[in-house]
Amino acid sequence: MSESIVYVGSKPILVYVTAIMTAFGRNPETVVVKARGRSISSAVDAVEVTRNRFLSDLTSEISIGTEEMKGEEGGNRNVSTIEITLRRSPEAKKPSGS
């Protein structure tokens, strides 16, 4: 199974949209968009922009979780994570303006 991973951080959303489009251009079966913490909303936005403006035949599966990280003061803290698995599907819903 071929798969590409796009990690989302603090860059502008269109950078990640371009990364998703480029990953699909290399013909993987799936592209996984991963983010944690404050970047989760940017990951969701990047996937939605990709699906609504560029690749209308995408289907997605979402997996959420929590990761334990070392805090700056030495303690541990929990950080939310998300993985959005994207696949091309001819049966996927076309956007409403097309």
Secondary structure as GFF3:
##gff-version 3
##sequence-region A 1 98
A	DSSP	beta_strand	3	7	.	.	.	ID=ss1
A	DSSP	alpha_helix	13	25	.	.	.	ID=ss2
A	DSSP	beta_strand	30	36	.	.	.	ID=ss3
A	DSSP	three_ten_helix	37	39	.	.	.	ID=ss4
A	DSSP	alpha_helix	40	49	.	.	.	ID=ss5
A	DSSP	pi_helix	50	54	.	.	.	ID=ss6
A	DSSP	beta_strand	58	70	.	.	.	ID=ss7
A	DSSP	beta_strand	76	88	.	.	.	ID=ss8
###
